[in-house]
Each structure stands twice: as C-alpha cells, then as structure tokens.
C-alpha cells in the first residue's frame, strides 16, 4: 500500500485490490478454525472462562462478518478483482509464485513440487472461472468462496516456501539459529497436510454444476 501510494504505482494498487479479499476472507476463516482447535485442546475446560480459549473464538468469529461477510469478499474477489481485468493482476501474481518454485531446488525440491502442484491447479480454476463468467455469472458466483479458499491456501504455501528459501540460505551461511530449521519443518508440514485442502476447493470449481439454480429466490 505504501508503494502504491507514494510511487503512484498502478500495478501495486492492482495487487492490493486483488489480495485484500483473500486477506480478509481466508485468514479469518483459518482464524476461526484455529481458535476452535484451541478450545479442543483444552477439552471441556475450554468452555470455562478462566482458560480464555472461548473468548478467542468469540472474538475471531466476528472477523468473518464485520468488514463484509466472507461470501461478499469472495464475490468481490471473483467479479471485481479477477474477471473485471481479465485476470491480468492474477497472472502477475502467479508469475512471482513461479519464481519461488524455481528457487526451491536441492533440499527444497519437495516443497517446490508441492507448491507447483497447487499453482497448476490454481491456474486451471482461474482460467475456468474467467471462461465461464460471461455466460454463467450466477454459477461462477456460486463458486467464488471456493476460489477464495483455494487461492488462500496456495498463497499460504507460497509464503511458507519463500520463508524456507531464506532459511536454507541462512543455514548455509553458518547460522545456528533453530528458528530456521523449525521454519523448514513447518513448511514441509504445510505442504503435506494443509495445502492439499486446496484440491477439494478446486474440484468444486472445475466439476461443480449449476445446482444452485434449482433454488428459486422465494425458497430462500
């Protein structure tokens, strides 16, 4: 935002516009899940106010609502940010992800391969929505939340991979800070256990049909 404001950089502004719905939507969805897991760790004690766990869940739950519900954020992402410019801002973003995939060589090859798979699926769903939007806007809007979540998980993988690249360089330079080994382990866990969630959202986008049209508005 600083670059867009001070440099009057239109490309930076396009990047901000593209990612803000993901930041607001995906991160709050994940935040709700994490706070819920935090209560689960406490078991029944999680419902007792002295632990503080229940308060975190109450606090984060409103975050998915009060800046525009996440369904609205998803529709904003697809209709106004993706389809309005024909996907140009997304193409530029994914090109940066490609550079990180290339940087994940050697001991990071597995991380790079996981990111590459997520990136390929994201490119397929992006092309699918762009092609379908002009003739089936309602159907595309019905898939907008799935796209937001898929994009969020892939972007999370990208930033984890970026951190892993830095960590490898630090360790190669002689650092004995355990943070870097932990960051690499966390990234591998994300690639193996978290990123695969994106495939489910991609399947809805690519294989889902127009079933929502079976629901007249007066049913709702």
Residue pairs with C-beta under 8 A, 6 or more apart in sequence:
1 12
1 16
3 9
3 12
4 10
4 12
4 13
4 15
4 16
11 92
14 85
14 88
14 89
14 92
15 89
15 92
15 93
17 80
17 81
17 89
18 77
18 81
18 82
18 89
18 90
18 93
19 93
19 155
21 73
21 74
21 76
21 77
21 81
21 148
22 73
22 77
22 148
22 151
22 152
22 155
24 67
24 68
24 70
24 73
25 64
25 70
25 73
25 74
25 77
25 145
25 148
25 149
25 152
26 148
26 149
26 151
26 152
26 153
26 155
26 156
27 152
28 60
28 63
28 64
28 70
29 64
29 70
29 149
29 152
30 152
31 60
31 63
31 64
32 57
32 60
32 61
32 63
32 64
34 60
35 53
35 56
35 57
35 59
35 60
35 61
36 57
38 46
38 53
38 56
38 57
39 46
39 47
39 53
39 54
39 57
40 46
41 53
42 51
42 53
45 51
46 53
46 54
47 54
48 54
49 55
64 70
67 73
68 76
70 145
70 148
71 144
71 145
73 148
74 144
74 145
74 147
74 148
75 141
75 144
77 144
77 147
77 148
77 151
78 129
78 133
78 140
78 141
78 143
78 144
78 147
78 148
79 133
79 137
79 140
79 141
79 144
81 89
82 89
82 90
82 126
82 129
82 130
82 147
83 129
83 130
83 133
83 140
86 130
87 126
87 127
87 130
90 126
94 119
94 122
94 123
94 126
96 158
97 115
97 119
97 154
97 158
98 119
100 112
100 115
100 158
100 161
100 162
100 165
101 112
101 115
101 116
101 119
101 161
102 112
103 112
103 165
104 111
104 112
104 113
104 115
104 161
104 164
104 165
105 112
106 168
107 168
108 161
108 164
108 165
108 168
108 184
110 188
110 191
111 160
111 161
111 164
111 187
111 188
111 191
112 161
114 157
114 191
114 192
114 195
115 154
115 157
115 158
115 161
115 191
115 195
118 153
118 154
118 157
118 195
118 198
119 154
121 150
121 154
121 198
121 199
121 202
122 150
122 151
122 154
122 198
122 202
124 202
124 206
125 147
125 150
125 201
125 202
125 205
125 206
126 147
128 205
128 206
129 140
129 143
129 147
129 205
132 139
132 140
133 140
136 210
138 210
138 212
138 213
139 209
139 210
139 212
139 213
142 208
142 210
142 212
143 204
143 205
143 208
146 201
146 202
146 204
146 205
146 208
147 201
147 205
149 197
149 198
149 201
150 198
150 201
150 202
150 205
153 194
153 195
153 197
153 198
153 201
154 195
154 198
156 190
156 194
156 195
157 190
157 191
157 194
157 195
157 198
160 186
160 187
160 190
160 191
161 187
161 191
163 183
163 187
164 183
164 184
164 187
166 180
167 179
167 180
167 181
167 183
167 184
168 180
168 184
170 177
170 180
171 180
171 181
